């Protein structure tokens, strides 16, 4: 039962920030279908530069990478992205301390599996059977406190340091990417959601799931997610990549 995919990638500056430091990517490669969300930081256009470099370095890597296990491909891509950002920051004072979060997913149709990795607090969710499940854990201060049993998820929503991330690309010569130990086995009807924290910090998982359940086109679902974040305040840039998986129809 072959499963094909349809994807849409959208980004919006939100209602408060003067510029958009997020970058998204939807890229067919010889290794599979690749999707990315990067949330840059650094100010004075440095965040935009870091996110752009992450996408560019990843695209370049996948265009020349040999056949390797998918987790290795993702890890190497993140290391190359980190190197590109870190070198640029060392060479140009205006880019000093710039960095970016990154979440990426690679779909291998022949395996019907999605491999994924991330650094920072950009997330990947799986929507299946009406349920939305977060598949990545933020590399953030509040998530560390939650993991240690020192904070509840509800308390984390209002913690004064909820925006502090502990890992990012470009801040040091050795990044700490987290590559999922096992891929997601894909079923027809599944939807992947990759997003920056400008979405999940403004829109609850319940509301996101309600939007994904709507019987509208995939692009409209992505637009409605962004609209919901803006309606809640739009305090940050909002980026969304949605991927829907459908069973390929047999041709006679």
C-alpha positions as CSV (number, residue, x, y, z in Angstrom):
1,X,0.0,0.0,0.0
2,X,2.1,3.0,-1.2
3,X,1.6,6.2,0.8
4,X,2.2,9.5,-0.9
5,X,2.5,12.9,0.8
6,X,1.4,16.5,0.3
7,X,3.1,19.3,2.2
8,X,2.7,23.0,2.7
9,X,5.1,25.4,4.5
10,X,4.0,28.8,5.7
11,X,5.6,31.5,7.9
12,X,4.2,34.7,9.3
13,X,5.9,37.5,11.3
14,X,3.0,37.7,13.8
15,X,1.5,40.9,15.2
16,X,4.4,42.2,17.4
17,X,7.8,41.5,15.8
18,X,9.0,43.9,13.1
19,X,10.6,41.1,11.1
20,X,10.4,37.4,10.6
21,X,13.4,35.4,11.8
22,X,11.8,32.1,11.0
23,X,12.5,30.0,8.0
24,X,10.7,27.0,6.6
25,X,11.6,24.4,3.9
26,X,9.8,21.8,1.9
27,X,12.4,20.0,-0.2
28,X,12.3,16.8,-2.3
29,X,15.7,15.1,-2.2
30,X,17.3,11.9,-3.5
31,X,17.2,10.7,0.1
32,X,13.5,11.4,0.7
33,X,11.2,14.3,1.3
34,X,12.7,16.8,3.8
35,X,10.9,19.4,5.9
36,X,12.4,22.0,8.2
37,X,11.4,24.8,10.6
38,X,14.1,27.1,11.9
39,X,13.5,29.9,14.5
40,X,16.4,32.3,14.4
41,X,17.7,34.5,17.2
42,X,20.3,37.2,17.7
43,X,18.6,40.5,16.8
44,X,19.6,43.0,14.1
45,X,18.8,40.5,11.3
46,X,21.2,38.0,12.8
47,X,18.4,35.6,13.6
48,X,17.2,35.7,10.0
49,X,20.7,35.0,8.8
50,X,21.2,32.0,11.1
51,X,17.9,30.5,10.0
52,X,18.7,31.0,6.4
53,X,22.2,29.5,6.8
54,X,20.7,26.5,8.5
55,X,18.3,25.8,5.6
56,X,21.0,26.5,2.9
57,X,23.6,24.3,4.6
58,X,21.1,21.5,4.9
59,X,19.9,21.7,1.3
60,X,23.5,21.7,0.2
61,X,24.4,18.7,2.3
62,X,21.4,16.6,1.1
63,X,22.3,17.5,-2.5
64,X,25.7,15.8,-2.2
65,X,25.3,13.4,0.7
66,X,26.1,9.7,0.0
67,X,23.6,6.9,0.8
68,X,23.7,6.8,4.6
69,X,21.2,5.7,7.3
70,X,18.6,8.4,7.7
71,X,19.5,9.2,11.3
72,X,23.1,9.7,10.3
73,X,22.0,12.0,7.4
74,X,20.0,14.2,9.8
75,X,22.8,14.4,12.4
76,X,25.4,15.3,9.8
77,X,23.1,17.9,8.2
78,X,22.6,19.6,11.6
79,X,26.3,19.5,12.3
80,X,27.0,21.2,8.9
81,X,24.3,23.8,9.5
82,X,25.9,24.5,12.9
83,X,29.3,24.9,11.4
84,X,28.0,27.3,8.7
85,X,26.3,29.5,11.3
86,X,29.2,29.4,13.8
87,X,31.8,30.3,11.2
88,X,29.8,33.2,9.9
89,X,29.3,34.5,13.5
90,X,33.1,34.3,14.2
91,X,33.9,36.2,11.0
92,X,31.3,39.0,11.3
93,X,30.8,40.9,14.6
94,X,27.2,41.9,13.7
95,X,26.4,38.2,13.7
96,X,28.1,37.3,17.0
97,X,26.0,35.0,19.2
98,X,23.4,34.4,16.5
99,X,21.8,31.0,16.4
100,X,18.6,29.2,15.5
101,X,16.5,26.3,16.6
102,X,15.7,23.6,14.1
103,X,13.3,20.7,13.7
104,X,13.6,18.6,10.6
105,X,11.8,15.5,9.3
106,X,12.7,13.1,6.5
107,X,10.1,10.9,4.9
108,X,11.3,7.7,3.2
109,X,8.4,6.5,1.0
110,X,9.9,3.1,0.4
111,X,9.9,2.6,4.2
112,X,6.7,4.5,4.9
113,X,8.7,6.0,7.8
114,X,9.5,9.5,9.0
115,X,12.9,10.1,10.6
116,X,13.3,13.3,12.6
117,X,15.7,15.4,14.7
118,X,15.7,18.8,16.5
119,X,17.7,21.3,18.4
120,X,15.9,23.9,20.6
121,X,12.2,24.4,21.1
122,X,10.8,24.1,17.5
123,X,8.5,21.0,17.6
124,X,7.2,18.1,15.7
125,X,3.7,16.7,16.3
126,X,1.9,13.7,14.8
127,X,-1.9,14.0,14.3
128,X,-3.5,10.6,14.0
129,X,-7.1,9.5,14.5
130,X,-8.2,12.8,16.0
131,X,-5.3,12.9,18.5
132,X,-2.3,15.3,18.4
133,X,0.8,13.9,20.0
134,X,4.0,15.9,20.6
135,X,7.0,13.8,19.4
136,X,9.9,16.1,20.4
137,X,10.8,17.5,23.8
138,X,11.9,21.1,23.9
139,X,15.6,21.8,24.8
140,X,14.4,24.6,27.1
141,X,14.9,25.6,30.8
142,X,11.2,25.0,31.7
143,X,11.3,21.5,30.0
144,X,14.3,20.7,32.0
145,X,12.5,21.7,35.2
146,X,9.5,19.6,34.1
147,X,11.7,16.6,33.4
148,X,13.2,17.0,36.9
149,X,9.7,17.0,38.5
150,X,10.3,20.6,39.7
151,X,7.6,22.2,37.5
152,X,4.3,21.1,36.0
153,X,3.4,21.7,32.3
154,X,0.7,24.1,33.5
155,X,3.2,26.1,35.6
156,X,5.6,26.2,32.7
157,X,3.2,28.2,30.6
158,X,3.6,31.2,32.9
159,X,7.2,30.7,34.1
160,X,9.2,33.9,33.6
161,X,12.0,32.0,31.9
162,X,9.8,29.9,29.6
163,X,11.5,31.4,26.5
164,X,15.0,30.3,27.6
165,X,16.4,27.6,25.4
166,X,19.3,25.4,26.3
167,X,20.4,24.2,22.9
168,X,20.6,25.9,19.4
169,X,22.6,25.8,16.2
170,X,25.5,28.2,15.9
171,X,26.2,29.1,19.5
172,X,29.2,26.8,19.8
173,X,31.4,24.7,17.6
174,X,29.8,21.5,18.9
175,X,26.0,21.4,18.8
176,X,23.9,18.9,20.7
177,X,21.2,17.8,18.2
178,X,18.7,15.2,19.3
179,X,18.0,12.5,16.7
180,X,15.0,10.3,17.3
181,X,16.1,6.8,18.1
182,X,13.3,5.3,16.0
183,X,11.3,6.6,13.0
184,X,7.6,7.2,12.9
185,X,5.7,4.5,11.0
186,X,3.3,6.4,8.8
187,X,-0.3,5.5,8.1
188,X,-2.8,6.9,5.6
189,X,-4.6,9.9,7.2
190,X,-1.6,10.9,9.3
191,X,-0.6,14.6,9.4
192,X,2.8,15.9,10.6
193,X,3.0,19.3,12.1
194,X,6.4,21.0,12.4
195,X,6.2,24.5,14.0
196,X,8.1,27.2,15.7
197,X,7.2,28.2,19.3
198,X,5.2,31.1,17.9
199,X,2.4,28.6,17.2
200,X,2.5,26.3,20.2
201,X,3.0,29.1,22.7
202,X,-0.2,30.8,21.6
203,X,-2.4,27.9,20.5
204,X,-3.3,24.9,22.7
205,X,-2.9,21.3,21.5
206,X,-6.6,20.9,21.7
207,X,-7.2,23.9,19.4
208,X,-4.5,22.7,17.0
209,X,-6.1,19.3,16.8
210,X,-9.5,20.9,16.1
211,X,-8.1,22.8,13.2
212,X,-6.3,19.7,11.8
213,X,-9.6,17.8,12.0
214,X,-11.4,20.3,9.7
215,X,-12.4,19.0,6.3
216,X,-10.6,21.8,4.4
217,X,-7.5,21.8,2.2
218,X,-4.1,21.4,3.8
219,X,-3.1,25.0,3.0
220,X,-6.2,26.3,4.6
221,X,-5.5,24.3,7.8
222,X,-2.0,25.8,7.9
223,X,-3.5,29.3,7.4
224,X,-6.0,28.7,10.2
225,X,-3.3,27.6,12.6
226,X,-1.4,30.9,11.9
227,X,-4.6,32.9,12.2
228,X,-5.3,31.3,15.6
229,X,-1.8,32.2,16.9
230,X,-2.3,35.8,15.7
231,X,-5.8,36.0,17.2
232,X,-4.2,35.0,20.5
233,X,-1.8,37.8,20.3
234,X,0.8,36.8,17.7
235,X,3.6,37.6,20.1
236,X,6.3,35.9,18.0
237,X,6.9,34.8,14.4
238,X,4.7,31.8,13.5
239,X,5.9,29.0,11.2
240,X,4.0,25.9,10.2
241,X,4.8,22.9,8.0
242,X,2.0,20.5,7.5
243,X,2.4,17.2,5.8
244,X,-0.6,14.9,5.0
245,X,-0.1,11.2,4.1
246,X,-2.6,9.5,1.7
247,X,-2.8,6.1,0.2
248,X,-1.9,6.2,-3.5
249,X,-4.7,5.3,-5.8
250,X,-4.1,2.4,-8.1
251,X,-4.1,3.3,-11.8
252,X,-5.7,0.9,-14.2
